Structure formats: structure tokens, C-alpha cells
Amino acid sequence: MLRFLVRRVIGAAITLLIISAITFMLFYAVPRDPARIACGKVCTPETLNLIRHNMGISDPMPVQYWHWLSAIFMGRDYSGFGHCNAPCLGYSFVNRESVLGTILDRFPTTVSLAVGSSVVFLVFGIGAGMFAAVRQGKAADKIASSASLVASSMQIYFVGPVALYLLVYTTHVLDQPTYTPFTDNPAAWANGLIVPWLVLALIWTANYTRMTRSQLVETLSEDYVRTARAKGMSRRNVFFRFAWRGAMGPIVTIFGIDMGVLLGGAMITEKTFSLQGLGMLAVKSVITNDLPMLLGVMIITAAFVVFANIIVDAVYAMIDPRIRLA
């Protein structure tokens, strides 16, 4: 297991290096004047010249990338803007803040949204999928499958405003979505995120219901499961000891990828409920042409997805004894 983790971490570092190089080239080599884009919509000639100097536009592209990459480990000075301490993902010339500092400021909101919604859709999605698999072919199975199909076809930008209208503006059952730090007030933190959790979980619950049902139905038909039943083992023990573990591998794999994506920012959800997370930061960076910020968010998002895959592979081996990691 240790050798596997070491190899995967090294592979993840190489993958992120390749992703960062390609993304950097797309952002800074393709535009005719990347400094003008990074300067934002309100840009004076003095600021533009200063940004060109800080970005090293006159240097070859590999040199520019090396300066950006070395800043992650050694930091970097930006004339007229200040010093960016390591690890430095760049400097936003639009809001005059370090990219990493801004990302860390928005990260708790995204984590709260991702973790809270994942708990909801895992509990209800897997639970409904298990129930449908046990009742395969019966009315309960058909109802659960049909409901999941309808829910999975819905979109957050439609469900979100409807939920706000019904739960917040009309009935006042729940409060207006807002983010309160968990350490400040846990009750206010949960209360302010209930509506986004429910809306985001509605779509994902449907996907996990269908996935869990299909995996369990397939696993229940395996020879080793039928052999266990033939030896007299109770249906409950067979379900949780054999079928459950056999079906959870693919589900864990998909969840790891989904969690990495959620931690990178649920853009539509954050935009719908005006939550200032990484997704909202990415949207604003596109609107304001903040290339350093957008590059930083993309690298952080890629890192979450890559390392989530490492964790998933390790958990997969623990769940399924047929998998051996050298």
C-alpha cells in the first residue's frame, strides 16, 4: 500500500505539472496581449506597463512559466503590488490580492457546500438505491426508479429559484441562504446552507439512487452471492457482507471524482444562491478577465480531482479484497 501511495503521489505531481503547463500556455500564450486581459476592464497605461513588467511579457514563454512555477516554492516579488509569499499561485492585478489568499478565503464556503450536500445525497441516494434493489421489480422499485429519473433531469438553475420561492420567500420555513463560519456559529452555519444542500443533493441523489440500484442488482446475481444463499446464510447477512461490499467499489470511485469536482466549486449552485465560494470566484474571474485568479482556481480544482482519485483507489482496495495494490 505504501509503495502504491508513493507512486500515485509522484504521478499526481507529474499530472498537475502537465496540467499547469498546458493551462498556462492557453492563458498566456494564446492571447495577443495577456497583460491587457489580466489588467481588467478598468486599466490605466501605467498599470498596464507595470503588469507587463511583472508578468515578464518580453521573456520567452518557457521562462514565464518557470517564474510562475518557481513562485509556488520560493515566492515572488511584484513591482508596485508587493511580495507574494510561497506557495504563490500568482497575483491578481484586478483586486490587488494574492491568488492563493483569495482562494483560501473562499474555500471554507465551498467545503461547507460540498461536504453538507454530499452527506445528504449519499444517505438518501444510497439508501433509496438499496431499497429499490431489494424490492426489484415491485412497485417500490418502479416508483424509486421513476422518481430518480425525473429528479436527475432537473437543473439547479431551475430547482434553486423554485426552492427559494417556496421555502424562503413564501412560507419562510428556512432562512435566506448565506454562509456563516462553522467556528462562529454551527447552528447558523447549517441553517444558512440547508436550501443549497437540498437543491444540490436533489440532483445528485437521483444519480446515486440509480447507480446503487444497478450495482446491487448486478452484484446480487453473482455466483458467490448465490452460493452464500445456497449455504443457508440469511438474506440480510448476504446483502451486507457480500453484495454491499461488491457494489460499493464503483460507487466510491464515482463519489471520489464527484467530491473533487464539488471541492473545485459548484459554479451554478454558488451563483444561484450568491455564495462566495470557488465557483463564484471562477465566474467573477472570467467576467473581469482576471487570468492569474482563473489559472489558480483551475489548478486547485485539478489538484482536488487528482488527489481524490488517489484516495478512491486506496479505499477501493479496502472495500474489495479482490483488488491488490502493489
C-alpha positions in Angstrom: 0.0 0.0 0.0 2.8 2.4 0.9 4.5 1.8 -2.4 1.3 2.4 -4.2 0.6 5.7 -2.5 4.1 6.9 -3.1 3.8 6.1 -6.8 0.4 7.7 -7.1 1.6 10.9 -5.3 4.5 11.2 -7.7 2.2 10.5 -10.7 -0.2 13.1 -9.3 2.6 15.7 -9.1 3.6 15.0 -12.7 0.0 15.2 -13.8 -0.5 18.5 -12.1 2.7 19.8 -13.7 1.5 18.9 -17.2 -2.0 20.4 -16.5 -0.4 23.7 -15.2 1.9 23.9 -18.2 -0.9 23.4 -20.7 -3.3 25.8 -18.8 -0.6 28.4 -18.5 0.1 28.2 -22.3 -3.6 28.5 -23.1 -4.0 31.6 -20.8 -0.8 33.4 -21.6 0.4 32.3 -25.0 -2.8 32.3 -27.0 -4.0 35.9 -26.2 -2.3 38.6 -28.3 -1.8 40.7 -25.1 -2.3 38.7 -21.9 -1.2 41.6 -19.8 -4.1 43.7 -21.2 -6.5 40.9 -20.3 -5.1 40.4 -16.8 -5.3 44.2 -16.2 -9.1 44.0 -16.2 -11.7 46.3 -17.8 -10.5 49.4 -15.9 -6.9 49.7 -16.8 -4.6 52.7 -17.0 -1.5 52.8 -19.2 0.7 52.9 -16.1 -0.9 49.8 -14.6 -0.7 48.0 -17.9 3.1 48.7 -18.2 3.6 47.6 -14.6 1.7 44.3 -15.2 3.7 43.6 -18.4 6.9 44.0 -16.3 5.6 41.7 -13.5 4.4 39.1 -16.0 7.7 39.2 -17.9 5.9 39.5 -21.3 9.2 40.2 -23.0 10.6 36.8 -21.8 10.1 33.6 -23.8 7.1 31.6 -22.8 9.1 28.8 -21.0 10.8 31.4 -18.9 7.5 33.0 -17.9 6.2 29.6 -16.9 9.3 28.9 -14.9 8.9 32.1 -13.0 5.3 31.2 -12.2 6.2 27.7 -11.2 9.2 28.7 -9.0 7.0 31.2 -7.2 5.0 28.2 -5.8 8.1 27.1 -3.9 10.0 30.3 -3.4 7.6 33.2 -3.6 7.8 36.1 -5.9 8.1 39.9 -5.9 5.6 42.0 -7.9 6.8 45.6 -8.5 4.2 48.1 -7.3 2.0 45.3 -5.8 4.1 43.7 -3.1 5.7 40.3 -2.3 3.7 37.1 -2.7 4.9 34.5 -0.2 5.4 30.9 -1.1 3.3 29.0 -2.0 2.4 31.7 -4.5 0.0 31.0 -7.3 0.3 34.5 -8.7 -1.0 37.9 -8.0 -4.4 39.3 -9.1 -3.9 42.6 -10.7 -7.7 43.2 -10.6 -8.3 43.1 -6.9 -4.6 43.6 -5.9 -4.5 40.4 -3.8 -2.6 37.2 -3.9 -4.4 34.4 -5.8 -3.8 31.8 -3.0 -5.0 34.2 -0.3 -8.3 34.8 -2.1 -8.8 31.1 -2.8 -8.2 30.2 0.9 -10.7 32.9 1.8 -13.4 31.4 -0.4 -12.5 27.8 0.3 -14.5 27.3 3.5 -17.7 28.2 1.7 -17.1 25.6 -1.0 -16.1 22.9 1.5 -19.2 23.5 3.6 -21.4 23.3 0.5 -19.6 20.2 -0.9 -19.5 18.2 2.4 -23.0 19.1 3.6 -24.7 18.2 0.2 -22.6 15.0 -0.2 -23.8 13.8 3.2 -27.4 14.3 2.1 -27.2 12.8 -1.3 -25.1 9.8 -0.1 -27.5 8.9 2.7 -30.7 9.3 0.6 -29.2 8.2 -2.7 -27.6 5.0 -1.5 -30.5 4.3 0.9 -33.1 4.6 -1.9 -30.9 2.6 -4.3 -30.6 -0.2 -1.7 -34.3 -0.2 -1.1 -35.1 -0.3 -4.8 -32.6 -3.2 -5.4 -34.2 -5.2 -2.5 -37.6 -4.6 -4.0 -36.5 -5.2 -7.5 -39.4 -5.5 -10.0 -42.0 -4.4 -7.4 -44.0 -1.1 -7.1 -41.5 0.4 -4.7 -38.7 -0.2 -7.2 -40.6 1.3 -10.1 -41.5 4.4 -8.0 -37.9 5.0 -6.8 -36.5 4.5 -10.3 -39.1 6.8 -11.9 -38.5 9.5 -9.2 -34.8 9.3 -9.7 -35.1 9.6 -13.5 -37.3 12.8 -13.1 -35.0 14.3 -10.5 -31.9 13.7 -12.5 -33.3 15.5 -15.4 -33.8 18.7 -13.4 -31.3 21.6 -13.4 -30.1 23.6 -10.5 -30.8 26.9 -12.1 -34.5 25.8 -12.2 -34.8 24.0 -8.9 -32.9 26.6 -7.0 -35.2 29.6 -7.6 -38.2 27.4 -7.1 -36.9 26.2 -3.7 -36.1 29.8 -2.7 -39.6 30.9 -3.6 -41.3 28.1 -1.8 -39.1 27.6 1.2 -37.7 31.1 1.8 -39.8 33.9 0.3 -43.3 32.5 0.5 -43.5 30.1 3.5 -40.5 31.5 5.4 -39.7 27.9 6.5 -36.0 28.5 6.0 -33.7 31.5 6.1 -32.1 33.2 3.1 -29.0 31.1 2.1 -25.8 32.6 3.5 -22.5 31.4 4.8 -21.5 31.7 8.4 -18.2 30.2 9.5 -18.8 27.0 11.4 -16.5 28.1 14.2 -18.5 31.2 14.8 -22.0 29.6 15.0 -22.5 26.0 14.0 -26.3 26.4 14.0 -26.3 29.5 11.8 -23.8 27.7 9.5 -26.1 24.8 9.0 -29.3 26.9 8.8 -27.8 29.2 6.1 -26.8 26.3 3.9 -29.8 24.0 4.2 -31.5 25.2 1.0 -28.3 24.9 -1.2 -27.7 21.4 0.3 -31.2 20.2 -0.5 -31.2 21.6 -4.0 -27.7 20.3 -4.9 -28.4 16.9 -3.2 -31.7 16.5 -5.1 -29.9 16.2 -8.5 -27.1 14.0 -7.1 -29.4 11.8 -5.0 -31.1 10.7 -8.2 -27.8 9.7 -9.8 -26.7 7.8 -6.8 -30.0 6.0 -6.4 -29.9 4.7 -10.0 -26.2 3.8 -9.7 -26.6 2.0 -6.4 -29.6 0.1 -7.6 -27.9 -1.1 -10.8 -24.7 -2.1 -9.0 -26.6 -4.0 -6.3 -28.9 -5.8 -8.8 -25.8 -6.9 -10.8 -23.9 -8.0 -7.6 -26.9 -9.9 -6.3 -26.8 -12.1 -9.4 -23.1 -13.0 -9.0 -22.2 -16.6 -8.4 -20.6 -16.1 -5.0 -23.7 -14.3 -3.7 -26.0 -17.1 -4.8 -23.6 -19.6 -3.3 -23.7 -17.9 0.0 -27.5 -18.0 -0.1 -27.4 -21.7 -1.1 -25.3 -22.5 2.0 -28.1 -21.2 4.2 -26.7 -17.7 5.1 -29.5 -15.3 5.9 -30.5 -12.8 3.2 -29.5 -9.9 5.4 -26.0 -11.2 6.0 -25.6 -12.0 2.3 -26.7 -8.5 1.4 -24.4 -6.5 3.8 -21.5 -8.9 3.9 -21.1 -9.7 0.2 -23.4 -7.8 -2.1 -23.0 -4.5 -0.4 -19.2 -4.6 -0.5 -19.1 -5.8 -4.0 -21.4 -3.0 -5.2 -19.7 -0.1 -3.3 -16.5 -0.1 -5.3 -17.8 1.7 -8.4 -19.9 4.0 -6.3 -16.9 5.0 -4.2 -14.9 5.7 -7.4 -17.6 8.0 -8.8 -18.1 9.7 -5.4 -14.4 10.5 -5.2 -14.4 12.2 -8.6 -17.7 14.0 -7.8 -16.2 15.2 -4.5 -13.1 16.5 -6.2 -15.3 18.4 -8.6 -17.5 19.8 -5.8 -14.5 21.0 -3.9 -13.4 22.8 -7.0 -16.5 24.9 -6.8 -20.2 24.2 -7.7 -20.4 27.2 -10.0 -24.1 27.1 -10.8 -25.2 26.4 -7.2 -23.0 29.1 -5.8 -24.2 31.6 -8.5 -27.8 30.7 -7.8 -27.6 31.3 -4.1 -25.0 34.0 -4.2 -22.5 32.0 -2.1 -18.9 33.4 -2.4 -17.1 30.1 -3.0 -14.5 28.9 -5.5 -17.2 28.5 -8.2 -18.4 32.1 -7.8 -14.8 33.2 -7.8 -14.2 31.5 -11.1 -17.2 33.1 -12.6 -16.1 36.6 -11.5 -12.6 35.9 -12.7 -14.0 35.2 -16.2 -16.2 38.3 -16.1 -13.3 40.6 -15.0 -10.7 38.8 -17.2 -8.6 38.0 -14.1 -6.3 35.5 -15.7 -4.0 34.8 -12.7 -7.0 34.2 -10.5 -8.7 31.9 -13.0 -5.5 30.0 -13.5 -5.1 29.5 -9.8 -8.7 28.2 -9.4 -8.2 25.8 -12.2 -5.0 24.4 -10.7 -6.6 24.0 -7.3 -9.6 22.3 -8.9 -7.4 19.9 -10.8 -5.4 19.1 -7.7 -8.6 18.1 -5.8 -9.7 15.8 -8.7 -6.2 14.2 -9.0 -5.8 13.6 -5.2 -9.4 12.4 -4.8 -8.6 9.7 -7.3 -5.7 8.5 -5.1 -7.8 8.3 -2.1 -10.5 6.5 -4.0 -8.1 3.8 -5.3 -6.9 3.2 -1.7 -10.4 2.9 -0.3 -11.4 0.7 -3.2 -8.7 -1.8 -2.2 -10.0 -1.8 1.4 -13.6 -2.4 0.3 -12.9 -5.1 -2.3 -10.4 -7.7 -1.2 -10.1 -8.9 -4.8 -8.1 -5.7 -5.5 -4.5 -5.8 -4.6 -2.3 -2.7 -4.7 1.4 -3.4 -5.0 
